[in-house]
Amino acid sequence: MPYDGQLLARARAELEKTRAENENEHTRRLRLCYARIPEIAHIDSEMREQMRSLLRLTIRRPADMAQQLAALERENLELQAQRAEKLAENGLPIDYLDDIYSCPKCKDTGNGPSGPCECLDRLYHQELTKELGVLLRQGDECFENFDLSLYPDLYDPARRCVPRELAEIALMSCKKFAENFPAVSSNLLLQGAPGLGKTYLSACVARVVAKKGCSVCYDTAASALGAFERQKFARSPEEQEQANRRVERMLSCDLMILDDLGTEMISPMSVSALYTLVNSRLVSGRKTIISTNLSDEEIERNYGAQIASRLAGEFIHLPFAGEDIRRLRRS
């Protein structure tokens, strides 16, 4: 995925902080061992002198260079064995004084064989998902806390369903989606009146997916689609750049959660923005969760056949029914 320069810089700063902490810990261990076990300090001094001898050899390149290199190697192995023995005698692991790296693959540089290392990528995704603070505002969003008892378990003739059965299907579908992400083939469309748990289940999915190191973007439809409009009609270069970054983030993140579709002011511009967002993500194979108060018929009436067709064919529809849970909890 393309990287946002500012977010990548913040991720690298976090990695540099980790590297500095590891270097400080390594220095602390050296000082501790040198004070407690002076023989190790002497051994390390000899090993540093060997490195200087090796450097002089490579510069002078004497006729018997091969023999001298072999002798240095034998001496170095002997010193390493003595060092390990002293550490073990004092109840310390033999690798206690080795350099400390949080990521052995890149040694905390953040650079992989063909681009950013996965450790830097993971930090970058964490920066991307910090905006989920708005979505994860309760702090208890997890599938285990989704209370099915709040949904009536009797047949509702007006809605022609058993609300608890619908909620159970939605719970199982969202849980399966999160557990299998990113190896999922469909997107999710959560439909129903306000206060039925659609946003809460989206938050549960977001929490699981983000913990896997995948990037997650969350926004309301009004705010997200408004970013596309500002991208076209920005009043300043700064506003233009900010809108560009935000739109790029929504198009390229691993999971996009678009909340409250239908509550925004519907216009040709918002319809065009929604089509761009949904279609671009479908084409690139990136997954999307949309929650809405609208029925299938209302979606087609408000946004047109093209968008309705994509939502019908590429999204698993999860209807919700019942009473407003927020009202139930307040009462």
JOPEHU-V138052 format. One record per residue. N is the residue number from 0. RES is the residue in three letters. NEAR is the number of other ideal C-beta (glycine too) atoms within 8 Angstrom. Layout:
n: (N | N)
res: (RES | RES)
near: (NEAR | NEAR)
This chain:
n: (0 | 1 | 2 | 3 | 4 | 5 | 6 | 7 | 8 | 9 | 10 | 11 | 12 | 13 | 14 | 15 | 16 | 17 | 18 | 19 | 20 | 21 | 22 | 23 | 24 | 25 | 26 | 27 | 28 | 29 | 30 | 31 | 32 | 33 | 34 | 35 | 36 | 37 | 38 | 39 | 40 | 41 | 42 | 43 | 44 | 45 | 46 | 47 | 48 | 49 | 50 | 51 | 52 | 53 | 54 | 55 | 56 | 57 | 58 | 59 | 60 | 61 | 62 | 63 | 64 | 65 | 66 | 67 | 68 | 69 | 70 | 71 | 72 | 73 | 74 | 75 | 76 | 77 | 78 | 79 | 80 | 81 | 82 | 83 | 84 | 85 | 86 | 87 | 88 | 89 | 90 | 91 | 92 | 93 | 94 | 95 | 96 | 97 | 98 | 99 | 100 | 101 | 102 | 103 | 104 | 105 | 106 | 107 | 108 | 109 | 110 | 111 | 112 | 113 | 114 | 115 | 116 | 117 | 118 | 119 | 120 | 121 | 122 | 123 | 124 | 125 | 126 | 127 | 128 | 129 | 130 | 131 | 132 | 133 | 134 | 135 | 136 | 137 | 138 | 139 | 140 | 141 | 142 | 143 | 144 | 145 | 146 | 147 | 148 | 149 | 150 | 151 | 152 | 153 | 154 | 155 | 156 | 157 | 158 | 159 | 160 | 161 | 162 | 163 | 164 | 165 | 166 | 167 | 168 | 169 | 170 | 171 | 172 | 173 | 174 | 175 | 176 | 177 | 178 | 179 | 180 | 181 | 182 | 183 | 184 | 185 | 186 | 187 | 188 | 189 | 190 | 191 | 192 | 193 | 194 | 195 | 196 | 197 | 198 | 199 | 200 | 201 | 202 | 203 | 204 | 205 | 206 | 207 | 208 | 209 | 210 | 211 | 212 | 213 | 214 | 215 | 216 | 217 | 218 | 219 | 220 | 221 | 222 | 223 | 224 | 225 | 226 | 227 | 228 | 229 | 230 | 231 | 232 | 233 | 234 | 235 | 236 | 237 | 238 | 239 | 240 | 241 | 242 | 243 | 244 | 245 | 246 | 247 | 248 | 249 | 250 | 251 | 252 | 253 | 254 | 255 | 256 | 257 | 258 | 259 | 260 | 261 | 262 | 263 | 264 | 265 | 266 | 267 | 268 | 269 | 270 | 271 | 272 | 273 | 274 | 275 | 276 | 277 | 278 | 279 | 280 | 281 | 282 | 283 | 284 | 285 | 286 | 287 | 288 | 289 | 290 | 291 | 292 | 293 | 294 | 295 | 296 | 297 | 298 | 299 | 300 | 301 | 302 | 303 | 304 | 305 | 306 | 307 | 308 | 309 | 310 | 311 | 312 | 313 | 314 | 315 | 316 | 317 | 318 | 319 | 320 | 321 | 322 | 323 | 324 | 325 | 326 | 327 | 328 | 329 | 330)
res: (MET | PRO | TYR | ASP | GLY | GLN | LEU | LEU | ALA | ARG | ALA | ARG | ALA | GLU | LEU | GLU | LYS | THR | ARG | ALA | GLU | ASN | GLU | ASN | GLU | HIS | THR | ARG | ARG | LEU | ARG | LEU | CYS | TYR | ALA | ARG | ILE | PRO | GLU | ILE | ALA | HIS | ILE | ASP | SER | GLU | MET | ARG | GLU | GLN | MET | ARG | SER | LEU | LEU | ARG | LEU | THR | ILE | ARG | ARG | PRO | ALA | ASP | MET | ALA | GLN | GLN | LEU | ALA | ALA | LEU | GLU | ARG | GLU | ASN | LEU | GLU | LEU | GLN | ALA | GLN | ARG | ALA | GLU | LYS | LEU | ALA | GLU | ASN | GLY | LEU | PRO | ILE | ASP | TYR | LEU | ASP | ASP | ILE | TYR | SER | CYS | PRO | LYS | CYS | LYS | ASP | THR | GLY | ASN | GLY | PRO | SER | GLY | PRO | CYS | GLU | CYS | LEU | ASP | ARG | LEU | TYR | HIS | GLN | GLU | LEU | THR | LYS | GLU | LEU | GLY | VAL | LEU | LEU | ARG | GLN | GLY | ASP | GLU | CYS | PHE | GLU | ASN | PHE | ASP | LEU | SER | LEU | TYR | PRO | ASP | LEU | TYR | ASP | PRO | ALA | ARG | ARG | CYS | VAL | PRO | ARG | GLU | LEU | ALA | GLU | ILE | ALA | LEU | MET | SER | CYS | LYS | LYS | PHE | ALA | GLU | ASN | PHE | PRO | ALA | VAL | SER | SER | ASN | LEU | LEU | LEU | GLN | GLY | ALA | PRO | GLY | LEU | GLY | LYS | THR | TYR | LEU | SER | ALA | CYS | VAL | ALA | ARG | VAL | VAL | ALA | LYS | LYS | GLY | CYS | SER | VAL | CYS | TYR | ASP | THR | ALA | ALA | SER | ALA | LEU | GLY | ALA | PHE | GLU | ARG | GLN | LYS | PHE | ALA | ARG | SER | PRO | GLU | GLU | GLN | GLU | GLN | ALA | ASN | ARG | ARG | VAL | GLU | ARG | MET | LEU | SER | CYS | ASP | LEU | MET | ILE | LEU | ASP | ASP | LEU | GLY | THR | GLU | MET | ILE | SER | PRO | MET | SER | VAL | SER | ALA | LEU | TYR | THR | LEU | VAL | ASN | SER | ARG | LEU | VAL | SER | GLY | ARG | LYS | THR | ILE | ILE | SER | THR | ASN | LEU | SER | ASP | GLU | GLU | ILE | GLU | ARG | ASN | TYR | GLY | ALA | GLN | ILE | ALA | SER | ARG | LEU | ALA | GLY | GLU | PHE | ILE | HIS | LEU | PRO | PHE | ALA | GLY | GLU | ASP | ILE | ARG | ARG | LEU | ARG | ARG | SER)
near: (6 | 5 | 8 | 10 | 6 | 7 | 11 | 12 | 8 | 9 | 14 | 11 | 8 | 10 | 13 | 8 | 8 | 10 | 10 | 8 | 8 | 13 | 9 | 8 | 9 | 11 | 8 | 8 | 10 | 10 | 8 | 8 | 15 | 11 | 6 | 6 | 10 | 7 | 8 | 13 | 10 | 8 | 12 | 11 | 8 | 9 | 12 | 8 | 8 | 12 | 8 | 8 | 9 | 10 | 8 | 8 | 13 | 7 | 6 | 6 | 6 | 7 | 3 | 6 | 9 | 6 | 7 | 10 | 10 | 8 | 8 | 12 | 8 | 8 | 9 | 10 | 8 | 8 | 12 | 9 | 8 | 10 | 13 | 9 | 8 | 12 | 15 | 9 | 6 | 9 | 4 | 8 | 5 | 7 | 5 | 9 | 10 | 5 | 6 | 8 | 8 | 8 | 10 | 4 | 8 | 11 | 8 | 12 | 6 | 11 | 7 | 10 | 3 | 3 | 4 | 11 | 12 | 9 | 13 | 16 | 10 | 9 | 12 | 14 | 13 | 12 | 10 | 14 | 12 | 7 | 9 | 13 | 7 | 7 | 13 | 11 | 6 | 7 | 5 | 5 | 12 | 8 | 10 | 4 | 7 | 12 | 5 | 9 | 4 | 10 | 11 | 9 | 7 | 5 | 5 | 11 | 5 | 4 | 7 | 5 | 10 | 10 | 14 | 11 | 9 | 14 | 15 | 9 | 9 | 14 | 12 | 8 | 11 | 15 | 10 | 8 | 12 | 12 | 7 | 7 | 15 | 9 | 4 | 8 | 2 | 8 | 11 | 14 | 13 | 14 | 14 | 9 | 8 | 5 | 9 | 12 | 12 | 12 | 10 | 10 | 13 | 16 | 13 | 15 | 16 | 17 | 12 | 12 | 14 | 14 | 6 | 8 | 8 | 11 | 13 | 15 | 13 | 11 | 12 | 10 | 14 | 10 | 8 | 13 | 14 | 10 | 13 | 15 | 11 | 12 | 11 | 7 | 6 | 10 | 4 | 6 | 6 | 6 | 10 | 11 | 8 | 9 | 13 | 9 | 10 | 9 | 11 | 10 | 11 | 13 | 11 | 10 | 13 | 12 | 17 | 13 | 16 | 13 | 13 | 12 | 13 | 12 | 8 | 12 | 5 | 8 | 6 | 5 | 10 | 13 | 13 | 9 | 12 | 13 | 11 | 9 | 16 | 13 | 9 | 9 | 12 | 11 | 6 | 8 | 4 | 11 | 11 | 15 | 14 | 14 | 14 | 11 | 9 | 10 | 6 | 11 | 6 | 9 | 15 | 11 | 6 | 9 | 11 | 7 | 6 | 7 | 14 | 12 | 8 | 12 | 13 | 9 | 6 | 8 | 13 | 8 | 8 | 13 | 9 | 15 | 12 | 11 | 8 | 9 | 11 | 7 | 9 | 9 | 7 | 5 | 4)
